[in-house]
């Protein structure tokens, strides 16, 4: 006669010998490019612990960190096919779901960070409705630090970029437009391939927020960074609509409460992260490239051409103008 398994599972759970995911009755499989140990991943892990605590370990996230589920386009495909329940996506991944997001990360759309935040705030309900129509439920949508340019050589003008070997993220439709307008030839790579390409010299120029450049270990292979981000960005936690609808109202409410709590607790850390990262990079010998007014204008002219090129591919021809207007630009 076989020994019943259920009492053993109960005993193991009581003794804490089962993993959190094994104890949970509902496990949401989630993917992110954030490396283990990075600030975003620490926040996601903290949220998971709080979610398990509030639900008595009956609901949990299972996070696949560091790009192990593929680049963001692959993650979006897996969410659509049901192989993943959701993920934490950057603006690049979000644009794979709802293309109008691209307008917010085009270079020099906004003159100030306040313009970006104002537009994002005004149009956020419309963005969330667009994701719902595309089959994705937004758990949290927030502004994020825009990328800077990092390089092994000093890049002061579009001509300097033309002579470089810049990385082109295979998921990103904006970098190809920038390279087309500057005459540069990008090296197409998925995000996990970039570190090796920097180490071997296959690429010498990359784009990332300063904190991400450190977390991804790219900063150890560059010498220069641009003086400021050229664009804003955003990030979101998403679920497929099917996964969201499979949760009870109480579970959805608990997830929302956990995310709201984490946002309040960690907001100061995220606000400090960019400045802290820039200071850390400078202390390691990475120099900020301060442009002259004529050099800055040459970039602004190139960015305007990029906006025209990419803006023409958006479903609504007037969307980019609405985004700028909502930010008071």
Rosetta silent file (secondary structure, phi, psi, omega in degrees, C-alpha in Angstrom):
SEQUENCE: XXXXXXXXXXXXXXXXXXXXXXXXXXXXXXXXXXXXXXXXXXXXXXXXXXXXXXXXXXXXXXXXXXXXXXXXXXXXXXXXXXXXXXXXXXXXXXXXXXXXXXXXXXXXXXXXXXXXXXXXXXXXXXXXXXXXXXXXXXXXXXXXXXXXXXXXXXXXXXXXXXXXXXXXXXXXXXXXXXXXXXXXXXXXXXXXXXXXXXXXXXXXXXXXXXXXXXXXXXXXXXXXXXXXXXXXXXXXXXXXXXXXXXXXXXXXXXXXXXXXXXXXXXXXXXXXXXXXXXXXXXXXXXXXXXXXXXXXXXXXXXXXXXXXXXXXXXXXXXXXXXXXXXXXX
SCORE:     score description
SCORE:     0.000 S_00000001
   1 L     0.000  126.788 -176.355    0.000    0.000    0.000 S_00000001
   2 L   -75.071  150.849  178.958    1.501    3.322   -1.059 S_00000001
   3 L   -80.961  129.405  179.855    2.036    6.109    1.467 S_00000001
   4 L   -58.392  138.840 -177.474   -0.257    9.125    0.864 S_00000001
   5 L   -85.116  -30.885 -172.376    1.723   12.104   -0.462 S_00000001
   6 H   -61.143  -45.854  178.193   -0.485   14.934    0.756 S_00000001
   7 H   -57.644  -35.831  179.204    0.326   14.644    4.490 S_00000001
   8 H   -65.225  -40.820  178.705    4.018   14.748    3.607 S_00000001
   9 H   -63.144  -41.083  177.992    3.523   17.917    1.586 S_00000001
  10 H   -61.654  -43.252  179.939    1.667   19.512    4.466 S_00000001
  11 H   -63.831  -45.821 -179.899    4.469   18.537    6.850 S_00000001
  12 H   -61.496  -40.848  179.436    7.180   19.866    4.510 S_00000001
  13 H   -64.152  -40.959 -179.964    5.287   23.129    4.082 S_00000001
  14 H   -64.202  -33.768 -179.264    4.879   23.483    7.848 S_00000001
  15 L   -85.544   -3.583  179.744    8.596   22.933    8.319 S_00000001
  16 L    76.854   22.233 -176.319    9.421   25.433    5.570 S_00000001
  17 L   -90.980   -7.455  176.709   11.094   22.756    3.412 S_00000001
  18 L   -95.685  148.044  176.707    9.140   23.530    0.258 S_00000001
  19 L   -66.273  156.593  178.245   10.103   26.400   -2.015 S_00000001
  20 H   -55.975  -39.936 -179.587    7.776   29.448   -1.993 S_00000001
  21 H   -66.457  -37.001 -179.110    6.641   28.622   -5.529 S_00000001
  22 H   -67.965  -32.485 -179.087    5.904   25.004   -4.579 S_00000001
  23 H   -75.566  -26.270 -174.864    3.778   26.112   -1.615 S_00000001
  24 L   -72.923  140.973  175.351    1.759   28.572   -3.670 S_00000001
  25 L   -78.525  -26.936  179.168   -1.506   27.404   -5.177 S_00000001
  26 E  -131.689  116.389 -179.403   -1.173   29.966   -7.998 S_00000001
  27 E  -115.653  122.797  178.840    2.239   30.801   -9.408 S_00000001
  28 E   -95.317  117.696 -179.366    2.562   33.525  -12.036 S_00000001
  29 E   -82.905  122.422 -172.196    5.552   32.923  -14.304 S_00000001
  30 E  -131.860  145.081 -179.416    7.239   36.271  -15.030 S_00000001
  31 E  -124.273  150.489  177.430   10.349   37.291  -16.987 S_00000001
  32 E  -152.124  152.424  173.116   12.655   40.293  -16.826 S_00000001
  33 L   -82.968  -12.140 -178.181   15.985   41.411  -18.251 S_00000001
  34 L   -58.635  128.550 -179.767   16.948   42.836  -14.841 S_00000001
  35 L   -70.370  149.795  173.217   20.041   41.001  -13.562 S_00000001
  36 L   -55.766  137.770  179.089   19.883   39.177  -10.220 S_00000001
  37 L    89.047  -14.636  178.352   20.977   41.507   -7.424 S_00000001
  38 L   -72.312  162.574 -179.900   20.134   44.709   -9.308 S_00000001
  39 H   -57.689  -47.887  178.330   17.819   47.272   -7.712 S_00000001
  40 H   -58.211  -39.058 -178.582   14.854   46.395   -9.978 S_00000001
  41 H   -71.597  -33.504  176.410   15.285   42.700   -9.219 S_00000001
  42 H   -64.614  -37.896  178.243   15.551   43.353   -5.488 S_00000001
  43 H   -66.411  -44.201  179.970   12.259   45.255   -5.673 S_00000001
  44 H   -63.093  -40.178  177.575   10.571   42.434   -7.597 S_00000001
  45 H   -65.728  -39.532  178.202   11.831   39.869   -5.068 S_00000001
  46 H   -63.496  -42.145  177.512   10.600   42.051   -2.209 S_00000001
  47 H   -61.011  -40.391 -179.523    7.177   42.312   -3.823 S_00000001
  48 H   -64.200  -42.366  178.270    7.064   38.546   -4.183 S_00000001
  49 H   -61.496  -42.718 -179.471    7.871   37.996   -0.516 S_00000001
  50 H   -67.659  -37.479  178.089    5.136   40.441    0.502 S_00000001
  51 H   -63.630  -43.466  178.456    2.639   38.830   -1.872 S_00000001
  52 H   -64.778  -39.033 -178.911    3.307   35.402   -0.395 S_00000001
  53 H   -64.183  -45.209 -175.333    3.020   36.808    3.134 S_00000001
  54 H   -70.608  -26.293 -176.620   -0.316   38.497    2.497 S_00000001
  55 L  -104.157   11.054 -177.537   -1.828   35.467    0.762 S_00000001
  56 L    61.996   34.265  179.353   -0.501   32.796    3.104 S_00000001
  57 L    63.007   26.335  176.359    1.773   31.584    0.289 S_00000001
  58 L   -96.325   -7.242  177.964   -1.190   30.767   -1.940 S_00000001
  59 E  -140.658  133.403 -177.352   -0.148   33.289   -4.618 S_00000001
  60 E  -153.133  157.718  168.000    3.372   33.966   -5.838 S_00000001
  61 E   -95.565  143.112  166.227    5.474   35.226   -8.728 S_00000001
  62 E  -112.970  106.688 -174.690    8.155   33.021  -10.229 S_00000001
  63 E   -91.365  129.811  170.988   10.687   35.454  -11.680 S_00000001
  64 E  -103.149  104.836 -171.228   13.037   34.476  -14.499 S_00000001
  65 L   -97.566  166.397  170.937   15.718   37.153  -14.230 S_00000001
  66 L    69.754   20.424  176.508   18.638   38.256  -16.363 S_00000001
  67 L    78.586   17.093 -177.858   17.105   37.520  -19.749 S_00000001
  68 L   -67.781  -19.334  176.438   17.014   33.729  -19.339 S_00000001
  69 L   -93.658    8.688  179.110   13.630   33.689  -21.122 S_00000001
  70 L   104.011  175.221  177.532   15.068   35.647  -24.039 S_00000001
  71 L   -68.272  174.605 -170.915   15.070   39.260  -25.140 S_00000001
  72 H   -65.462  -32.762  176.514   11.944   41.332  -24.660 S_00000001
  73 H   -63.007  -37.371  177.482   10.441   40.496  -28.053 S_00000001
  74 H   -69.380  -38.758  177.204   10.722   36.806  -27.146 S_00000001
  75 H   -61.945  -43.381  178.612    9.191   37.450  -23.733 S_00000001
  76 H   -61.802  -41.503  178.469    6.236   39.226  -25.373 S_00000001
  77 H   -62.761  -40.824 -179.540    5.766   36.281  -27.740 S_00000001
  78 H   -68.137  -35.337  176.396    5.812   33.847  -24.823 S_00000001
  79 H   -65.837  -43.480 -179.837    3.247   35.918  -22.907 S_00000001
  80 H   -62.838  -35.669 -177.150    0.984   35.980  -25.962 S_00000001
  81 H   -85.907   -6.346 -179.690    1.288   32.213  -26.413 S_00000001
  82 L    88.519    4.178  178.284    0.681   31.470  -22.722 S_00000001
  83 L   -76.581  -21.933  171.205    4.181   30.135  -22.033 S_00000001
  84 L  -128.839  151.328  176.365    4.659   33.032  -19.610 S_00000001
  85 L   -84.672  -29.423 -177.373    2.025   34.835  -17.560 S_00000001
  86 E  -179.503 -162.456 -179.503    3.728   38.222  -17.707 S_00000001
  87 E  -178.650  176.750  172.397    6.878   40.183  -17.124 S_00000001
  88 E  -105.731  116.222 -172.470    8.650   43.429  -16.350 S_00000001
  89 E  -116.643  143.237  170.304    9.198   45.252  -19.647 S_00000001
  90 E   -81.076  178.876  178.908   11.138   48.317  -20.672 S_00000001
  91 H   -60.110  -32.921  179.534    9.741   50.811  -23.164 S_00000001
  92 H   -63.655  -45.103  177.253   11.313   48.771  -25.958 S_00000001
  93 H   -68.360  -37.761  179.673    9.367   45.670  -24.958 S_00000001
  94 H   -62.583  -34.671  178.793    6.196   47.652  -24.342 S_00000001
  95 H   -67.990  -19.241  174.637    6.374   48.975  -27.902 S_00000001
  96 H   -70.402  -23.604 -179.435    6.223   45.367  -29.097 S_00000001
  97 H   -93.050  -47.860 -174.208    2.751   45.271  -27.530 S_00000001
  98 L  -138.680   98.941 -168.267    1.458   48.774  -28.180 S_00000001
  99 H   -59.403  -31.627  179.155    3.493   50.740  -30.699 S_00000001
 100 H   -55.549  -19.115  176.132    2.352   54.265  -29.682 S_00000001
 101 H   -56.667  -27.797 -177.911    4.606   53.903  -26.615 S_00000001
 102 H   -54.362  -33.422 -176.533    7.485   54.654  -28.996 S_00000001
 103 H   -57.901  -30.918 -177.058    6.563   58.342  -29.023 S_00000001
 104 H   -77.954  -16.871 -178.492    7.661   58.658  -25.395 S_00000001
 105 H  -114.079   10.459  172.586   11.152   57.310  -26.029 S_00000001
 106 L   -69.367  146.394 -175.350   11.966   59.156  -29.235 S_00000001
 107 L   -68.718  135.839  173.622   14.998   61.409  -28.756 S_00000001
 108 L    59.795   30.397  172.257   14.428   65.018  -27.700 S_00000001
 109 L   -66.096  -37.069 -178.447   10.628   64.814  -27.783 S_00000001
 110 L  -116.974  142.194  178.756   10.628   66.757  -24.520 S_00000001
 111 L   -79.072  -25.081 -176.597   12.883   69.648  -23.560 S_00000001
 112 L  -136.552  156.385  173.801   12.688   68.816  -19.847 S_00000001
 113 H   -59.045  -32.272 -179.961   12.061   65.753  -17.647 S_00000001
 114 H   -64.400  -34.687  177.146    8.981   67.557  -16.339 S_00000001
 115 H   -63.574  -41.112  177.744    7.551   67.624  -19.869 S_00000001
 116 H   -62.189  -49.933 -177.332    7.927   63.863  -20.119 S_00000001
 117 H   -62.675  -40.832  179.536    6.272   63.235  -16.754 S_00000001
 118 H   -62.319  -43.518  179.245    3.432   65.646  -17.536 S_00000001
 119 H   -67.548  -44.249  178.579    2.663   63.971  -20.844 S_00000001
 120 H   -57.557  -45.391 -178.288    2.959   60.485  -19.366 S_00000001
 121 H   -63.661  -43.885 -177.678    0.570   61.404  -16.562 S_00000001
 122 H   -66.537  -36.980 -172.928   -1.991   62.966  -18.889 S_00000001
 123 H  -102.295    1.736 -178.101   -1.986   60.091  -21.394 S_00000001
 124 H   -56.039  -45.872  179.323   -1.477   57.161  -19.029 S_00000001
 125 H   -58.156  -37.192  179.542   -5.178   56.090  -19.068 S_00000001
 126 H   -67.958  -38.987  177.916   -5.091   56.024  -22.858 S_00000001
 127 H   -63.687  -46.412 -178.354   -1.892   53.955  -22.835 S_00000001
 128 H   -62.806  -37.551  177.219   -3.324   51.443  -20.374 S_00000001
 129 H   -65.165  -36.139  177.911   -6.483   51.109  -22.487 S_00000001
 130 H   -64.677  -40.224  177.318   -4.306   50.435  -25.524 S_00000001
 131 H   -65.450  -38.859  177.778   -2.504   47.613  -23.751 S_00000001
 132 H   -61.308  -42.989  178.169   -5.825   46.094  -22.710 S_00000001
 133 H   -63.210  -28.831  179.990   -6.983   46.100  -26.325 S_00000001
 134 L   -85.173    1.160  176.725   -3.726   44.341  -27.229 S_00000001
 135 L    92.648   17.713 -179.337   -4.426   41.575  -24.696 S_00000001
 136 E  -124.716  137.941  174.823   -2.181   42.765  -21.857 S_00000001
 137 E  -102.985  129.390 -179.723   -3.149   43.988  -18.403 S_00000001
 138 E   -86.128  119.834  174.007   -0.926   46.642  -16.851 S_00000001
 139 E   -84.895  -36.224  179.288   -0.116   45.996  -13.189 S_00000001
 140 E  -158.046  131.343  178.285    2.122   49.039  -12.911 S_00000001
 141 E  -129.089  127.146 -174.806    3.243   51.638  -15.461 S_00000001
 142 E  -148.963  155.222  173.313    5.793   54.253  -14.509 S_00000001
 143 E   -63.735  153.564  179.306    8.383   56.650  -15.956 S_00000001
 144 E  -138.539  162.601  179.471   11.922   55.297  -16.066 S_00000001
 145 L   -66.177  131.708  178.088   15.411   56.711  -16.527 S_00000001
 146 L   -75.718  161.141 -177.171   16.301   57.282  -20.159 S_00000001
 147 L   -79.396  150.465  168.252   19.452   55.804  -21.697 S_00000001
 148 E  -109.278  164.353  176.426   22.798   57.505  -22.111 S_00000001
 149 E   -93.780  127.635  176.874   25.405   56.694  -24.722 S_00000001
 150 E  -115.984  141.004 -175.605   28.500   54.860  -23.424 S_00000001
 151 E  -153.123  162.380  175.924   31.563   54.345  -25.563 S_00000001
 152 L   -87.780  -15.517  177.630   35.244   53.409  -25.601 S_00000001
 153 L  -123.333  156.880 -179.596   36.002   56.507  -27.678 S_00000001
 154 L   -73.446  123.259  179.240   34.852   60.095  -27.224 S_00000001
 155 L  -115.161  111.687 -176.403   31.726   60.715  -29.311 S_00000001
 156 L  -111.216  -15.714 -174.643   30.890   64.391  -29.676 S_00000001
 157 L  -147.888  166.136  174.135   28.967   64.498  -32.950 S_00000001
 158 H   -57.389  -31.402  177.003   26.966   62.329  -35.347 S_00000001
 159 H   -63.448  -37.726  177.762   30.146   62.039  -37.438 S_00000001
 160 H   -64.985  -38.096  178.130   31.901   60.425  -34.468 S_00000001
 161 H   -65.653  -35.800  179.281   29.059   57.921  -34.153 S_00000001
 162 H   -60.528  -32.479 -178.022   29.404   57.108  -37.855 S_00000001
 163 L   -87.096   -3.880 -176.973   33.006   56.044  -37.224 S_00000001
 164 L   -91.779  178.961  174.378   32.114   53.873  -34.221 S_00000001
 165 L  -117.938   77.932 -172.996   30.834   50.311  -33.912 S_00000001
 166 E   -81.326  147.182  174.094   27.559   50.920  -32.055 S_00000001
 167 E   -73.183  138.174  171.600   25.287   48.223  -30.684 S_00000001
 168 E  -118.198  110.975  178.354   21.853   47.970  -32.258 S_00000001
 169 E   -64.783  124.581 -175.361   19.344   46.274  -29.980 S_00000001
 170 L   -62.627  -21.537 -179.856   17.474   43.852  -32.221 S_00000001
 171 L   -87.012  -12.572 -167.023   14.207   44.714  -30.435 S_00000001
 172 L   -99.464  121.455  178.614   14.548   48.499  -30.761 S_00000001
 173 H   -84.593   -7.737 -175.702   13.120   50.352  -33.799 S_00000001
 174 H   -86.270  -42.224 -179.660   14.624   53.717  -32.794 S_00000001
 175 H   -58.558  -42.354  176.551   18.355   52.943  -32.943 S_00000001
 176 H   -58.456  -36.024  178.062   18.173   51.840  -36.610 S_00000001
 177 H   -67.324  -40.614  177.682   16.554   55.183  -37.420 S_00000001
 178 H   -62.400  -44.256 -178.995   19.295   57.044  -35.553 S_00000001
 179 H   -67.413  -36.034  177.657   22.001   55.118  -37.376 S_00000001
 180 H   -63.854  -37.842 -177.827   20.308   55.700  -40.723 S_00000001
 181 H   -77.509  -23.671 -178.800   20.226   59.453  -40.065 S_00000001
 182 H  -102.598   -8.280 -178.933   23.857   59.621  -38.888 S_00000001
 183 L    82.280   11.687  179.923   25.340   57.173  -41.376 S_00000001
 184 L   -82.142  157.792  176.107   26.408   54.742  -38.644 S_00000001
 185 L  -113.992  109.119 -178.475   26.355   50.960  -39.041 S_00000001
 186 L   -81.403  150.296  176.293   24.883   49.241  -36.000 S_00000001
 187 E   -99.453  109.704 -175.949   25.845   45.764  -34.860 S_00000001
 188 E   -72.951  123.443 -179.505   22.586   43.852  -34.192 S_00000001
 189 E  -145.582  147.800  167.086   22.698   41.966  -30.903 S_00000001
 190 L   -74.159  161.157 -176.061   20.254   40.796  -28.262 S_00000001
 191 H   -59.123  -42.444  179.817   20.820   42.385  -24.881 S_00000001
 192 H   -63.991  -16.422 -179.158   22.513   39.306  -23.303 S_00000001
 193 H   -85.584  -10.839 -169.540   25.077   39.313  -26.141 S_00000001
 194 H   -68.494  -41.588 -177.235   26.297   42.852  -25.533 S_00000001
 195 H   -58.335  -47.441  178.999   28.758   42.191  -22.693 S_00000001
 196 H   -62.420  -37.025  179.559   30.710   39.655  -24.732 S_00000001
 197 H   -67.178  -36.796  174.549   30.709   41.989  -27.737 S_00000001
 198 H   -65.769  -40.674 -178.299   32.167   44.800  -25.594 S_00000001
 199 H   -64.470  -34.737 -178.192   34.810   42.470  -24.210 S_00000001
 200 H   -93.079   -7.801 -178.052   35.944   41.416  -27.672 S_00000001
 201 L    83.918    8.553  177.374   35.656   44.853  -29.278 S_00000001
 202 L   -63.482  -34.611  170.248   32.906   43.798  -31.640 S_00000001
 203 L  -125.631  152.562  178.255   31.008   46.879  -30.409 S_00000001
 204 L  -128.736    3.936 -177.922   32.442   50.002  -28.807 S_00000001
 205 E  -143.055  130.097 -178.335   29.267   52.023  -28.178 S_00000001
 206 E  -137.846  165.264 -179.492   26.155   51.058  -26.205 S_00000001
 207 E  -126.686  130.247  179.735   23.035   52.736  -24.823 S_00000001
 208 E  -170.721  153.493  167.522   21.664   52.207  -21.307 S_00000001
 209 L   -61.034  148.624 -177.446   20.626   54.063  -18.156 S_00000001
 210 H   -53.606  -44.390 -179.581   23.708   54.507  -15.938 S_00000001
 211 H   -63.624  -36.739  178.375   22.481   52.100  -13.252 S_00000001
 212 H   -68.781  -36.488  178.559   21.766   49.463  -15.898 S_00000001
 213 H   -60.838  -35.292  177.138   25.224   49.919  -17.418 S_00000001
 214 H   -73.887  -47.759 -176.831   26.686   49.029  -14.025 S_00000001
 215 H   -61.626  -35.355 -179.010   24.298   46.149  -13.309 S_00000001
 216 L   -84.888   -0.957  178.353   24.929   44.620  -16.744 S_00000001
 217 L    69.546   16.108  177.270   28.726   44.980  -16.255 S_00000001
 218 H   -73.153  -29.331 -171.847   29.047   47.084  -19.393 S_00000001
 219 H   -63.988  -21.433  178.760   30.574   49.989  -17.493 S_00000001
 220 H   -76.188   -3.078 -175.462   33.853   48.137  -17.028 S_00000001
 221 H  -124.593   16.637  178.238   34.457   48.210  -20.778 S_00000001
 222 L  -129.315  163.335 -178.703   33.729   51.866  -21.645 S_00000001
 223 L  -123.287  -17.431 -174.612   35.534   55.161  -21.030 S_00000001
 224 E  -135.187  152.287  172.241   32.971   57.853  -21.917 S_00000001
 225 E  -140.603  150.387  179.785   29.286   58.601  -21.390 S_00000001
 226 E   -67.305  158.166 -172.055   26.993   61.262  -22.810 S_00000001
 227 L   -72.567  -20.345 -178.475   26.180   64.223  -20.595 S_00000001
 228 L  -160.890  161.504  173.552   22.455   63.457  -20.356 S_00000001
 229 L   -67.491  144.842  177.917   19.802   61.050  -21.605 S_00000001
 230 L   -84.413  -14.027 -176.099   18.501   61.908  -25.048 S_00000001
 231 L  -151.253  166.699  169.083   15.009   60.670  -24.221 S_00000001
 232 L   -85.677 -178.192  177.567   12.660   59.618  -21.495 S_00000001
 233 E  -158.134  177.695  176.062   11.515   56.048  -21.018 S_00000001
 234 E  -150.448  165.114  179.524    9.004   53.966  -19.144 S_00000001
 235 E  -142.932  157.593 -178.324    8.666   50.520  -17.613 S_00000001
 236 E  -152.925  149.760  165.264    5.749   48.304  -16.690 S_00000001
 237 E   -96.458  127.570 -176.259    4.728   45.113  -14.977 S_00000001
 238 E  -129.493  152.796  168.684    2.311   43.302  -17.270 S_00000001
 239 E  -125.229  152.110  168.603    0.175   40.185  -17.299 S_00000001
 240 E   -64.861  152.574  179.437   -1.538   38.580  -20.219 S_00000001
 241 H   -60.229  -36.207  179.224   -5.247   39.311  -20.151 S_00000001
 242 H   -63.674  -42.870  179.562   -5.883   35.557  -19.730 S_00000001
 243 H   -65.963  -41.118  179.792   -3.599   35.378  -16.678 S_00000001
 244 H   -63.689  -41.009 -178.524   -5.203   38.481  -15.153 S_00000001
 245 H   -72.400  -18.058  178.514   -8.700   37.100  -15.677 S_00000001
 246 L   -78.386  -12.476  179.745   -7.703   33.812  -14.051 S_00000001
 247 L   -86.588  151.088  175.345   -7.107   35.631  -10.750 S_00000001
 248 L   -76.258  159.762  175.782   -9.880   36.272   -8.266 S_00000001
 249 H   -55.096  -37.864  179.999  -10.854   39.885   -7.513 S_00000001
 250 H   -66.233  -39.347  178.835   -9.252   39.488   -4.077 S_00000001
 251 H   -66.339  -42.804  178.399   -5.981   38.286   -5.624 S_00000001
 252 H   -63.274  -38.775  178.756   -5.902   41.164   -8.093 S_00000001
 253 H   -65.306  -40.663  179.945   -6.566   43.613   -5.273 S_00000001
 254 H   -65.255  -42.362  177.431   -3.753   42.142   -3.182 S_00000001
 255 H   -59.956  -43.776  179.370   -1.295   42.371   -6.077 S_00000001
 256 H   -61.332  -40.929  179.567   -2.269   46.013   -6.598 S_00000001
 257 H   -66.217  -41.017 -179.839   -1.754   46.757   -2.888 S_00000001
 258 H   -64.420  -43.378  179.684    1.650   45.049   -2.855 S_00000001
 259 H   -65.223  -42.220  178.856    2.805   46.979   -5.919 S_00000001
 260 H   -61.671  -40.977  179.310    1.572   50.279   -4.467 S_00000001
 261 H   -65.069  -45.333 -179.749    3.416   49.605   -1.220 S_00000001
 262 H   -63.826  -38.202  178.950    6.644   48.689   -3.006 S_00000001
 263 H   -61.199  -43.137  179.406    6.382   51.785   -5.197 S_00000001
 264 H   -66.013  -43.522 -176.337    6.120   54.011   -2.127 S_00000001
 265 H   -68.410  -42.426 -170.847    8.968   52.294   -0.290 S_00000001
 266 H   -97.627   -4.751  179.760   11.432   52.113   -3.174 S_00000001
 267 H   -54.773  -46.206  179.043   10.659   55.364   -4.997 S_00000001
 268 H   -58.218  -38.890 -179.822   13.436   57.268   -3.135 S_00000001
 269 H   -64.648  -41.071  178.820   15.968   54.574   -4.073 S_00000001
 270 H   -68.001  -37.196  178.625   14.997   54.769   -7.744 S_00000001
 271 H   -65.542  -33.193  178.584   15.157   58.572   -7.689 S_00000001
 272 H   -80.739  -23.155 -167.078   18.688   58.371   -6.262 S_00000001
 273 H   -59.135  -42.728 -176.120   19.840   55.515   -8.483 S_00000001
 274 H   -64.956  -49.295  178.974   20.680   57.537  -11.584 S_00000001
 275 H   -62.778  -41.418  178.496   22.746   60.163   -9.749 S_00000001
 276 H   -61.952  -40.740 -178.655   24.451   57.518   -7.616 S_00000001
 277 H   -66.805  -41.613  179.067   25.298   55.512  -10.728 S_00000001
 278 H   -61.752  -43.913  178.945   26.739   58.532  -12.543 S_00000001
 279 H   -64.456  -39.127  178.456   28.949   59.353   -9.552 S_00000001
 280 H   -64.209  -41.795  179.390   30.056   55.725   -9.300 S_00000001
 281 H   -64.410  -43.515  179.417   30.936   55.644  -12.991 S_00000001
 282 H   -63.881  -36.356  178.286   32.902   58.880  -12.746 S_00000001
 283 H   -67.263  -21.885  178.337   34.789   57.522   -9.733 S_00000001
 284 L   -92.664    4.785  175.358   35.780   54.536  -11.896 S_00000001
 285 L    96.426    7.343  176.151   37.194   56.804  -14.576 S_00000001
 286 L   -81.822  120.678 -173.849   34.256   57.005  -16.991 S_00000001
 287 E   -93.130  138.363  174.280   34.283   60.580  -18.308 S_00000001
 288 E   -82.671  131.117 -179.552   31.183   62.626  -19.107 S_00000001
 289 E   -89.436  106.544  178.448   31.329   64.203  -22.567 S_00000001
 290 L   -88.634  116.668 -174.811   30.246   67.844  -22.186 S_00000001
 291 L   -84.739  152.142  169.471   29.160   69.115  -25.598 S_00000001
 292 L   -78.718  165.978  179.779   29.559   72.592  -27.002 S_00000001
 293 H   -60.386  -43.688  177.378   26.420   74.416  -28.149 S_00000001
 294 H   -63.704  -38.096  178.333   27.112   73.719  -31.871 S_00000001
 295 H   -64.726  -41.994  179.648   27.737   70.021  -31.146 S_00000001
 296 H   -63.555  -38.295 -179.907   24.533   69.764  -29.164 S_00000001
 297 H   -66.062  -35.482  178.219   22.610   71.393  -32.013 S_00000001
 298 H   -63.316  -38.467  176.136   23.936   68.842  -34.508 S_00000001
 299 H   -67.414  -41.626  179.724   22.518   66.067  -32.337 S_00000001
 300 H   -62.060  -37.100  177.160   19.207   67.893  -31.987 S_00000001
 301 H   -65.191  -42.677  178.376   18.973   68.184  -35.774 S_00000001
 302 H   -65.389  -40.238  179.784   19.638   64.455  -36.145 S_00000001
 303 H   -63.850  -37.143  178.345   17.098   63.657  -33.427 S_00000001
 304 H   -62.184  -39.768  178.221   14.455   65.725  -35.232 S_00000001
 305 H   -67.090  -36.664  177.024   14.984   63.626  -38.357 S_00000001
 306 H   -63.540  -43.456  179.252   14.690   60.432  -36.268 S_00000001
 307 H   -60.544  -41.671  178.798   11.390   61.636  -34.823 S_00000001
 308 H   -63.913  -43.570 -177.549   10.061   62.299  -38.319 S_00000001
 309 H   -64.854  -50.614 -176.470   11.191   58.898  -39.575 S_00000001
 310 H   -76.604  -36.549 -179.867    9.813   56.839  -36.675 S_00000001
 311 H   -59.163  -31.192  179.826    6.770   59.045  -36.077 S_00000001
 312 L   -68.889  -15.395 -179.426    5.590   58.268  -39.614 S_00000001
 313 L   -93.535   -3.660 -179.586    5.347   54.572  -38.659 S_00000001
 314 L   -75.659  147.848 -177.192    2.952   55.143  -35.757 S_00000001
 315 L   -58.579  -36.869 -178.921   -0.682   54.080  -36.284 S_00000001
 316 L  -107.522  112.006 -178.104   -2.006   57.581  -35.559 S_00000001
 317 L   -58.595  -25.856 -178.824   -0.161   60.305  -37.507 S_00000001
 318 L   -92.534    1.101 -173.799   -1.174   62.894  -34.920 S_00000001
 319 H   -64.771  -45.295 -178.189   -0.106   60.897  -31.860 S_00000001
 320 H   -59.930  -41.546  178.379    3.411   62.304  -31.554 S_00000001
 321 H   -64.162  -36.794  177.765    2.083   65.872  -31.647 S_00000001
 322 H   -65.982  -40.979  179.154   -0.461   64.960  -28.944 S_00000001
 323 H   -61.544  -45.257  179.029    2.289   63.467  -26.776 S_00000001
 324 H   -65.641  -41.494 -178.731    4.364   66.628  -27.072 S_00000001
 325 H   -64.967  -38.397 -179.747    1.387   68.886  -26.470 S_00000001
 326 H   -64.928  -23.990  177.663    0.350   66.961  -23.348 S_00000001
 327 L   -93.511    5.926  179.378    3.791   67.675  -21.924 S_00000001
 328 L    74.969   21.294 -176.812    3.543   71.378  -22.650 S_00000001
 329 L   -91.826    0.000    0.000    6.218   71.139  -25.359 S_00000001
